[in-house]
Amino acid sequence: MTSGLRKSINIVLLSGLAMASHAFADTVSTDSSLDEPVVRSCPASFFDVSLMANARQCQQFDDSLPASLVYFTKHAPKEVIAFYQNAYPQFVRKPAVNQRTMLAATDDSVRIVVSPDNVGTQVDVLIISKP
C-alpha cells in the first residue's frame, strides 16, 4: 500500500470517528435484554492510554482491537496536545488537517485525534494494536 493511499485511508477513518461521536453523559452501552442504556463513568485510561482527568461524554466503540473511544474535555486543544506529548513523548505530532491534530505512536499502534469543539475539545483515541 502506498503511503499516499494509507494517509487517505487514515484521514477517512479518523474523520468518520470524529463525525460518529455524539454527546452522551459518560460511556453508554445497551443491555439488549432491557433495551436501556447502561451509563458508566469515563475510564482513567483506555488500553493503557490515559484520558484527561476531566474527560466526559465518553463513547467507547469496541472492547477488542482495533478499538476506539471518543471523549470531550473543557481544555483547549493546545492543552490536550501538550498533555499527550508530555505523557507519551514517543507520539509524533502530525500537521493539522481541518483543525484536527493527530498524534501517532511511532509504531502506529495508537492514534489520538484532537479537535476543537465549541467550548472545549473532542479527543478520539484509536488503538490499532497493543502499544
PyMOL commands that set and color helices and strands:
alter all, ss='L'
color gray80, all
select helices_A, chain A and resi 3-20+77-87
alter helices_A, ss='H'
color red, helices_A
select strands_A, chain A and resi 27-31+36-40+45-46+49-50+56-60+67-73+91-93+101-105+110-117+120-127
alter strands_A, ss='S'
color yellow, strands_A
deselect
rebuild
show_as cartoon
